[in-house]
Amino acid sequence: MRARYTSALIIILLAGAILAGSYVLLQSPASRTSGECTALTSIQKTDLMRSQSASVTTYALPSPQRSPNSITAAPDGSVWFGEVAVPGLAHLFLNGTLIEYPWPFAISTPSSPLCSDRSEIWGVALWNGLVWASDPANNQLVGMNQTTGGFTVVPLGNSVLPRFVAIDPGDDLWFTETSTPAQIGVVRDNLSQIQYYGVPAAQGAYTASILFENASVAYVVTVNPGDNHGQVFSFDPLAPSSAFQQVGGNQTLLGPYSVAVSQGGLWAGEHQASHLAFYDAISNQWSFYPTSTDPKLPLTLPYYLLANGSSLWFNEHDANRIAQLGSNRTSLTEYAISPVPIDQIGIGNALTIALDKDLVWFTAWTANAVGFVNDSVVPSFSIAPAESGAETTIPAGSSAQFQLEVTGSSSRPMNLTFSDSESISSVPQEISFVPSTASFPSLQGPVDLQVNVRVAGTTHPGQYLLLMTLTDGLTSRSVYLPVDVT
C-alpha cells in the first residue's frame, strides 16, 4: 500500500488555497456590489454566442456573473444547470438558446454580499417530469415545472443539507447530505415518504455522492471536511437497511467526492491530489493514476467522474481541464476548457460534468461559461510506446530507456512533460526523466523518442505509474507506463 504523504498534504493544500483564491479573484464577481447582481423576475430567453477551440466548445453566459454549477443532460441533447449567482435554473440548447428560470429560494443568511453566495444549488436531475435540484440553504429538494416555472418543494429536516442527487434504476430520487452524522436519503415517486439510512463513515464525515452500478449494487462516498480523508461504501439499494460495506479496506483517499465503475474496477476522483484512485476488486488493491501537471499549480484536483462505455471522464478543477482516461488504462487525453493560459485567465472552476453521447458537458463557475468536449473530434496527434510490453523493472540507483512513438501533426509548438505516482502532487521527485527531444516547434509525425528514466538510490521499492505527456497547450496526450522499483 502506497504512502499518502499526509504531512505534506497540509502544506500543499494551503498553497493551493492561496493560489486558487488569487486566480478566482481574477474571474469571480468579488469586486461587484449586490446592486450589480442579476435578478430574474420572470422566465428569460437569450441567444448565446459560442466559441470553439480544438475539441472544446464554450458558451459565454450573460453578464453579470451567473456562477453555473450542477449540470445534467436531457434526452433531447440540451442541458440543465443551476445558476448560483442569479439565482436560477437554466436550460441550454446546442444552438445557443438559453432559457433562465427564477429560483425563489435564496440563502436566508448569506455569508457575504457576493453574487456567488445568493443561493446553493448542488445537484440537478430530471425526475418525474420535473427538473429537480437540491437546496441545502433551505433544507429542501425542489422540482421545477419547465413549462410554467412553478415549483414543487419537498421539505427535509432542519439539519439536513442535501447536496448530490441521483436516480436509481427503480426511478427513485436519492440525495446525499453535507451534514453529520453521515446519511443518505431517498424520495419515492409519490413524494409522500422520505427514508434516511445512516452510513458508517468516520466521525465528522458527510456523504458526498451516490453511484448506481445496477439495480442491486450502489456506492456512496463520504468525506471528512476537516482533513479531506474519505471512504467509499457499497450497498444494495433494494435493501439499504442492510450493512454498508467499505470498499478497499483502510486505504486513505483524499477528497474522493465522486466515483465511477469502468474498465474492470471502481474509480475515485481525489479532489485533494493530482490523480485518480483505482480499486481492483479481484486483487483487492488500490493504484493511483497521475494526471499531467502544471508548474503554475500545486495540484490539479480531479473532481467528478462519469463512465461512458470503456472511457472514463473527469474534470480537473484547478487545472481548467476535462480529461478522458482511455480503455485498458494506458492513455490519458486532457482538454483545456480555455485557450488562454491559466496564469492569465485564472481558475475557471469547472465543478461538475454531464454526459450526452459523444459530448461531455461542463460548468465553469468563475469563468461564467458552460461548454462541452466533443469526443467524436479526435485530436490530431498521439503518443504511445513503440512496443507494448510488460512492466519494466528498475533497481533503485539505476535507469532504463523507454521508446515512444509520436504520430499525427500539429502547427502549434509542442512540449514533452512528465509526472508519476510518487506523491499526491504527481510531480516527479526521486524519479527523473531525460528525453531525447523535449519540444517541437511544430509536429509532422511519425517521430521516435527516447526517454531515459533514472530512479534514485533512495527510492522506496514498489510499483509506480509513469505518465509521459505531449501537449500543444490546448490538448494533452499521455501514455501510462508501469515501473517496478526494486
C-alpha positions as CSV (number, residue, x, y, z in Angstrom):
1,M,0.0,0.0,0.0
2,R,1.4,3.3,-1.1
3,A,2.2,6.1,1.5
4,R,-0.1,9.1,1.0
5,Y,2.3,11.9,2.3
6,T,-0.3,13.2,4.7
7,S,2.1,15.5,6.5
8,A,3.0,17.2,3.2
9,L,-0.7,17.5,2.2
10,I,-1.4,20.3,4.7
11,I,1.3,22.5,3.2
12,I,0.2,21.7,-0.4
13,L,-3.4,22.4,0.3
14,L,-2.6,25.7,1.9
15,A,-0.6,26.7,-1.1
16,G,-3.4,25.5,-3.3
17,A,-6.0,27.5,-1.4
18,I,-3.9,30.7,-1.6
19,L,-3.2,30.2,-5.3
20,A,-6.7,29.2,-6.2
21,G,-8.0,32.2,-4.3
22,S,-5.8,34.6,-6.2
23,Y,-7.0,33.1,-9.5
24,V,-10.6,33.2,-8.5
25,L,-10.4,36.9,-7.8
26,L,-9.5,37.5,-11.4
27,Q,-12.7,35.8,-12.6
28,S,-15.2,36.0,-9.8
29,P,-17.7,38.8,-9.0
30,A,-15.8,39.6,-5.8
31,S,-15.5,43.3,-6.7
32,R,-19.1,43.7,-7.6
33,T,-21.7,45.1,-5.2
34,S,-25.0,43.4,-4.5
35,G,-26.7,46.0,-6.7
36,E,-24.9,44.7,-9.8
37,C,-26.1,41.1,-9.3
38,T,-28.5,39.6,-11.8
39,A,-32.1,39.4,-10.6
40,L,-34.6,37.4,-12.7
41,T,-38.3,38.3,-12.2
42,S,-39.6,36.1,-15.0
43,I,-38.5,33.5,-17.4
44,Q,-35.8,34.9,-19.7
45,K,-34.6,33.8,-23.1
46,T,-31.2,34.7,-24.6
47,D,-29.2,33.6,-27.6
48,L,-25.6,32.9,-26.7
49,M,-22.5,33.1,-28.9
50,R,-20.3,30.1,-28.8
51,S,-16.6,29.7,-29.4
52,Q,-14.6,26.6,-30.4
53,S,-11.0,25.6,-29.7
54,A,-9.8,22.2,-30.7
55,S,-12.4,19.7,-29.4
56,V,-13.9,22.2,-26.9
57,T,-17.0,24.3,-27.5
58,T,-17.8,27.1,-25.0
59,Y,-20.9,29.2,-24.4
60,A,-20.3,32.5,-22.6
61,L,-23.2,33.2,-20.2
62,P,-24.7,36.7,-19.9
63,S,-23.2,39.3,-17.6
64,P,-23.3,39.9,-14.7
65,Q,-22.0,36.6,-13.3
66,R,-24.3,33.5,-13.4
67,S,-21.9,31.2,-11.5
68,P,-23.1,28.0,-13.2
69,N,-23.0,24.7,-11.3
70,S,-24.6,21.2,-11.2
71,I,-25.2,20.2,-14.8
72,T,-27.3,17.3,-16.2
73,A,-28.1,16.3,-19.7
74,A,-31.7,16.0,-21.1
75,P,-32.8,13.3,-23.6
76,D,-33.1,15.9,-26.4
77,G,-29.4,16.9,-26.2
78,S,-29.9,20.0,-24.2
79,V,-28.6,20.5,-20.6
80,W,-29.9,21.9,-17.4
81,F,-27.8,23.6,-14.7
82,G,-28.0,25.8,-11.7
83,E,-27.1,29.4,-11.7
84,V,-26.0,30.2,-8.1
85,A,-25.5,33.9,-8.6
86,V,-28.8,34.7,-10.3
87,P,-30.3,32.7,-8.6
88,G,-31.9,30.5,-11.2
89,L,-32.2,27.2,-13.1
90,A,-31.0,27.4,-16.7
91,H,-31.8,25.4,-19.9
92,L,-29.2,25.5,-22.7
93,F,-29.7,24.1,-26.2
94,L,-26.9,23.2,-28.6
95,N,-27.8,26.1,-30.9
96,G,-27.0,28.5,-28.0
97,T,-30.6,29.3,-26.9
98,L,-30.5,29.8,-23.1
99,I,-33.7,29.9,-21.1
100,E,-33.4,31.0,-17.4
101,Y,-36.0,30.4,-14.7
102,P,-36.1,32.4,-11.5
103,W,-35.1,30.5,-8.4
104,P,-37.0,31.9,-5.4
105,F,-35.0,30.1,-2.7
106,A,-32.2,32.5,-1.9
107,I,-29.9,32.0,1.1
108,S,-31.6,33.4,4.1
109,T,-28.4,34.5,5.9
110,P,-25.7,34.9,3.2
111,S,-22.1,34.7,4.4
112,S,-21.1,37.6,2.2
113,P,-22.6,40.1,-0.2
114,L,-21.1,38.4,-3.2
115,C,-23.4,37.4,-6.1
116,S,-21.9,33.9,-6.0
117,D,-23.4,33.4,-2.5
118,R,-27.1,34.2,-3.3
119,S,-28.2,30.5,-3.5
120,E,-27.0,27.0,-3.1
121,I,-27.7,24.6,-6.0
122,W,-25.5,21.5,-5.7
123,G,-27.4,18.8,-7.5
124,V,-29.7,18.8,-10.6
125,A,-31.6,15.9,-12.1
126,L,-34.6,15.2,-14.4
127,W,-37.2,13.2,-12.4
128,N,-41.0,12.7,-12.5
129,G,-41.4,15.2,-15.3
130,L,-39.7,18.0,-13.3
131,V,-36.2,19.5,-13.1
132,W,-35.1,18.7,-9.6
133,A,-32.4,20.5,-7.6
134,S,-31.0,20.3,-4.1
135,D,-31.3,23.4,-1.9
136,P,-29.1,22.9,1.1
137,A,-29.5,26.5,2.2
138,N,-33.2,25.9,2.9
139,N,-33.1,22.2,3.8
140,Q,-35.2,21.0,0.9
141,L,-35.4,19.4,-2.6
142,V,-37.1,21.4,-5.3
143,G,-38.8,20.3,-8.5
144,M,-39.5,22.9,-11.2
145,N,-42.1,22.6,-14.0
146,Q,-40.2,23.8,-17.1
147,T,-43.5,24.9,-18.8
148,T,-44.9,27.1,-16.0
149,G,-41.8,27.8,-14.0
150,G,-43.7,26.7,-10.9
151,F,-42.1,24.7,-8.1
152,T,-42.8,21.6,-6.0
153,V,-41.0,21.5,-2.7
154,V,-40.0,18.5,-0.6
155,P,-39.0,19.8,2.8
156,L,-36.4,17.9,4.8
157,G,-35.3,18.1,8.4
158,N,-33.8,21.3,9.8
159,S,-30.3,19.8,10.0
160,V,-30.5,18.1,6.6
161,L,-28.3,19.8,4.0
162,P,-28.9,18.0,0.6
163,R,-26.1,18.1,-1.9
164,F,-25.8,15.5,-4.6
165,V,-28.9,13.9,-6.3
166,A,-29.1,10.7,-8.2
167,I,-31.9,8.5,-9.7
168,D,-31.8,4.7,-9.1
169,P,-32.8,2.1,-11.7
170,G,-36.2,1.8,-9.9
171,D,-36.8,5.6,-10.6
172,D,-36.5,6.8,-7.0
173,L,-34.6,10.0,-6.2
174,W,-31.7,9.7,-3.8
175,F,-29.7,12.5,-2.1
176,T,-26.5,12.9,0.0
177,E,-26.1,15.5,2.8
178,T,-23.3,17.8,3.8
179,S,-24.4,17.4,7.4
180,T,-23.4,14.9,10.1
181,P,-23.9,12.1,11.1
182,A,-23.3,10.7,7.6
183,Q,-26.6,9.6,6.0
184,I,-28.3,9.3,2.6
185,G,-32.0,9.8,1.8
186,V,-34.5,8.6,-0.8
187,V,-37.7,10.1,-2.1
188,R,-40.3,7.8,-3.6
189,D,-42.2,8.9,-6.7
190,N,-45.3,9.9,-4.7
191,L,-43.2,12.4,-2.7
192,S,-45.0,11.3,0.5
193,Q,-42.3,9.3,2.0
194,I,-38.6,10.1,2.7
195,Q,-36.3,7.4,4.1
196,Y,-32.9,8.0,5.6
197,Y,-30.1,5.5,6.0
198,G,-27.1,6.0,8.2
199,V,-23.7,5.4,6.6
200,P,-20.9,4.1,9.0
201,A,-18.4,6.7,7.9
202,A,-15.6,8.0,10.1
203,Q,-16.6,10.6,12.7
204,G,-17.1,14.0,11.2
205,A,-17.6,12.8,7.6
206,Y,-20.6,13.6,5.4
207,T,-21.9,11.9,2.3
208,A,-20.8,13.4,-1.0
209,S,-22.2,11.4,-3.9
210,I,-24.1,8.2,-4.9
211,L,-23.5,6.0,-7.9
212,F,-25.8,3.2,-9.0
213,E,-23.9,0.5,-10.8
214,N,-27.1,-1.5,-11.4
215,A,-30.4,-2.3,-9.6
216,S,-28.7,-4.1,-6.7
217,V,-25.2,-2.5,-6.4
218,A,-24.6,1.1,-5.4
219,Y,-21.8,3.2,-3.9
220,V,-21.9,6.1,-1.5
221,V,-18.8,8.3,-1.0
222,T,-18.1,10.1,2.3
223,V,-15.6,12.9,3.0
224,N,-14.4,14.5,6.2
225,P,-14.2,18.3,5.7
226,G,-11.6,18.5,8.5
227,D,-8.8,16.5,6.8
228,N,-10.4,15.7,3.4
229,H,-10.0,12.0,4.0
230,G,-12.7,9.9,2.5
231,Q,-14.2,6.4,2.2
232,V,-16.3,4.5,-0.3
233,F,-19.1,2.2,0.8
234,S,-21.1,-0.3,-1.3
235,F,-24.8,-1.1,-0.5
236,D,-27.8,-2.8,-2.1
237,P,-30.4,0.0,-2.9
238,L,-33.2,-2.6,-2.8
239,A,-32.3,-3.3,0.8
240,P,-30.3,-0.4,2.1
241,S,-31.1,-1.2,5.7
242,S,-28.5,-3.9,5.4
243,A,-24.9,-3.2,6.3
244,F,-22.9,-0.8,4.2
245,Q,-19.6,-2.4,3.2
246,Q,-16.4,-0.3,3.0
247,V,-14.7,-0.7,-0.4
248,G,-11.0,-1.4,-0.5
249,G,-10.1,-1.6,3.2
250,N,-8.4,1.2,5.1
251,Q,-6.6,2.9,2.2
252,T,-6.7,6.7,2.7
253,L,-8.4,8.5,-0.1
254,L,-8.0,12.3,-0.4
255,G,-11.3,14.1,-1.2
256,P,-13.0,11.3,-3.2
257,Y,-16.1,13.3,-4.0
258,S,-17.2,11.1,-6.9
259,V,-16.7,7.5,-8.1
260,A,-17.4,5.6,-11.4
261,V,-17.3,2.0,-12.5
262,S,-15.2,1.4,-15.6
263,Q,-12.5,-0.9,-17.1
264,G,-12.9,-3.6,-14.5
265,G,-12.9,-1.6,-11.3
266,L,-14.0,1.3,-9.2
267,W,-12.5,4.8,-9.8
268,A,-12.4,7.7,-7.3
269,G,-11.5,11.2,-8.2
270,E,-9.2,12.6,-5.5
271,H,-10.1,16.2,-5.2
272,Q,-7.1,16.9,-2.9
273,A,-4.5,15.5,-5.2
274,S,-3.4,15.3,-8.9
275,H,-4.5,11.7,-9.6
276,L,-7.3,9.2,-9.7
277,A,-7.5,6.2,-7.4
278,F,-8.4,2.8,-9.0
279,Y,-9.7,-0.2,-7.0
280,D,-9.3,-3.6,-8.5
281,A,-11.8,-5.9,-6.7
282,I,-10.0,-9.1,-7.9
283,S,-6.6,-8.2,-6.4
284,N,-8.2,-6.1,-3.6
285,Q,-5.6,-3.4,-4.4
286,W,-5.6,0.3,-4.9
287,S,-3.4,2.0,-7.5
288,F,-3.0,5.7,-8.4
289,Y,-3.1,7.2,-11.9
290,P,-1.4,10.6,-12.1
291,T,-2.7,13.5,-14.3
292,S,-0.3,15.7,-16.2
293,T,0.9,18.6,-14.1
294,D,1.0,22.4,-14.4
295,P,4.0,24.3,-12.9
296,K,1.6,27.1,-12.0
297,L,-0.4,24.8,-9.8
298,P,0.4,22.7,-6.7
299,L,-2.5,20.2,-7.5
300,T,-4.9,19.6,-10.4
301,L,-7.8,18.4,-8.2
302,P,-9.8,15.8,-10.2
303,Y,-13.4,16.1,-9.0
304,Y,-16.4,14.4,-10.7
305,L,-16.2,11.2,-12.7
306,L,-18.5,9.6,-15.3
307,A,-18.1,6.4,-17.3
308,N,-19.0,6.3,-21.0
309,G,-18.5,2.7,-22.2
310,S,-14.8,1.9,-21.8
311,S,-13.9,5.6,-21.4
312,L,-13.7,7.4,-18.1
313,W,-14.2,11.2,-18.0
314,F,-13.4,13.6,-15.2
315,N,-12.8,17.3,-14.6
316,E,-9.6,18.7,-13.2
317,H,-11.0,21.5,-11.0
318,D,-7.9,23.7,-10.6
319,A,-6.2,22.8,-13.9
320,N,-9.1,24.0,-16.1
321,R,-9.3,20.7,-17.9
322,I,-11.7,17.9,-18.9
323,A,-9.9,14.6,-19.1
324,Q,-10.6,11.2,-20.6
325,L,-8.8,8.0,-19.4
326,G,-8.8,5.6,-22.4
327,S,-9.6,2.0,-22.5
328,N,-7.2,-0.5,-20.9
329,R,-6.0,2.2,-18.5
330,T,-3.0,3.0,-20.8
331,S,-3.7,6.5,-22.1
332,L,-4.9,9.9,-20.9
333,T,-6.2,12.8,-23.0
334,E,-6.8,16.2,-21.4
335,Y,-8.6,19.2,-22.9
336,A,-8.1,22.8,-21.7
337,I,-11.5,24.4,-21.3
338,S,-10.0,27.8,-22.4
339,P,-7.2,28.6,-24.9
340,V,-5.9,31.2,-22.5
341,P,-3.2,30.0,-20.1
342,I,-4.3,29.6,-16.5
343,D,-1.9,32.3,-15.2
344,Q,-3.7,34.8,-17.4
345,I,-7.3,33.8,-17.2
346,G,-7.4,32.3,-13.7
347,I,-9.1,29.1,-12.5
348,G,-12.4,28.7,-14.2
349,N,-13.7,26.3,-11.5
350,A,-15.1,23.5,-13.7
351,L,-17.0,21.9,-10.9
352,T,-19.5,19.4,-12.5
353,I,-19.8,17.4,-15.7
354,A,-22.5,15.6,-17.6
355,L,-22.5,13.0,-20.4
356,D,-24.7,13.1,-23.6
357,K,-23.5,10.5,-26.1
358,D,-20.2,12.0,-27.5
359,L,-20.5,15.2,-25.6
360,V,-19.0,15.8,-22.2
361,W,-20.6,19.0,-20.7
362,F,-19.1,21.1,-18.0
363,T,-19.9,24.2,-16.0
364,A,-17.2,26.8,-15.2
365,W,-18.3,28.7,-12.1
366,T,-16.0,31.7,-12.1
367,A,-15.4,31.7,-15.9
368,N,-19.2,32.2,-16.2
369,A,-19.4,29.7,-19.0
370,V,-20.9,26.3,-20.0
371,G,-19.3,24.1,-22.6
372,F,-18.6,20.6,-23.9
373,V,-15.8,18.4,-25.2
374,N,-16.8,16.6,-28.3
375,D,-15.4,13.0,-28.1
376,S,-16.0,12.4,-31.8
377,V,-13.4,15.1,-32.7
378,V,-10.2,13.1,-32.5
379,P,-7.0,15.0,-31.5
380,S,-4.6,15.4,-34.4
381,F,-1.7,13.8,-32.6
382,S,-1.0,10.9,-30.2
383,I,1.8,9.3,-28.2
384,A,2.3,5.6,-27.4
385,P,5.0,3.1,-26.5
386,A,7.0,2.0,-29.6
387,E,6.4,-1.6,-28.4
388,S,3.8,-2.8,-25.9
389,G,5.2,-4.9,-23.2
390,A,5.1,-5.9,-19.5
391,E,6.0,-3.8,-16.6
392,T,9.6,-2.5,-16.6
393,T,11.8,-3.3,-13.5
394,I,14.3,-0.7,-12.5
395,P,16.6,-1.3,-9.5
396,A,16.9,1.7,-7.2
397,G,20.0,3.7,-8.2
398,S,19.8,2.7,-11.9
399,S,18.0,3.7,-15.1
400,A,16.1,2.3,-18.1
401,Q,15.4,3.5,-21.6
402,F,11.8,3.9,-22.9
403,Q,11.0,4.1,-26.6
404,L,8.0,6.2,-27.6
405,E,6.4,7.0,-31.0
406,V,4.6,10.2,-31.7
407,T,2.2,10.3,-34.6
408,G,0.0,12.9,-36.3
409,S,0.6,16.6,-36.9
410,S,0.2,20.0,-35.2
411,S,1.0,23.5,-36.3
412,R,1.3,24.6,-32.7
413,P,4.5,24.3,-30.6
414,M,4.6,21.1,-28.5
415,N,6.3,20.1,-25.3
416,L,7.0,16.8,-23.6
417,T,6.3,16.7,-19.8
418,F,6.4,14.0,-17.2
419,S,4.6,13.1,-14.0
420,D,4.3,9.9,-11.8
421,S,2.6,8.4,-8.9
422,E,5.3,9.0,-6.3
423,S,3.2,11.6,-4.3
424,I,-0.2,13.2,-4.3
425,S,1.1,16.1,-6.5
426,S,2.1,13.7,-9.3
427,V,5.3,15.8,-9.6
428,P,8.4,13.6,-10.1
429,Q,10.7,13.6,-7.0
430,E,13.1,10.7,-6.9
431,I,12.4,9.5,-10.5
432,S,13.9,11.7,-13.2
433,F,13.2,11.9,-16.9
434,V,15.6,12.9,-19.7
435,P,14.0,12.8,-23.2
436,S,15.9,12.8,-26.5
437,T,13.7,15.8,-27.5
438,A,11.7,17.9,-25.1
439,S,9.9,20.2,-27.5
440,F,8.8,20.7,-31.1
441,P,8.2,24.0,-33.0
442,S,5.5,22.0,-34.8
443,L,4.8,18.4,-35.5
444,Q,4.8,16.3,-38.6
445,G,4.8,12.6,-37.5
446,P,5.8,9.9,-37.0
447,V,8.6,10.8,-34.7
448,D,10.6,8.4,-32.5
449,L,11.5,9.5,-29.0
450,Q,13.7,8.0,-26.3
451,V,13.3,8.8,-22.6
452,N,15.9,7.8,-20.1
453,V,14.2,7.2,-16.7
454,R,16.5,7.2,-13.7
455,V,15.5,6.0,-10.2
456,A,17.3,7.5,-7.2
457,G,19.0,5.1,-4.9
458,T,16.8,6.3,-2.0
459,T,13.5,5.5,-3.9
460,H,11.2,3.2,-1.9
461,P,10.7,-0.2,-3.6
462,G,7.3,-0.7,-5.1
463,Q,5.1,-0.2,-8.2
464,Y,4.8,3.2,-9.8
465,L,3.0,4.6,-12.8
466,L,4.9,7.0,-15.1
467,L,2.9,9.4,-17.3
468,M,4.6,10.8,-20.4
469,T,2.7,13.7,-21.9
470,L,2.8,15.5,-25.2
471,T,0.9,18.8,-25.2
472,D,0.3,21.7,-27.5
473,G,-1.2,23.8,-24.7
474,L,-4.8,23.0,-25.7
475,T,-4.8,19.2,-25.8
476,S,-2.5,16.9,-23.9
477,R,-2.0,13.3,-24.9
478,S,-0.3,10.9,-22.5
479,V,0.8,7.3,-22.1
480,Y,1.0,5.4,-18.7
481,L,4.0,3.2,-18.3
482,P,4.2,0.9,-15.2
483,V,7.5,0.6,-13.4
484,D,8.6,-1.8,-10.6
485,V,11.3,-0.3,-8.5
486,T,13.4,-2.9,-6.6
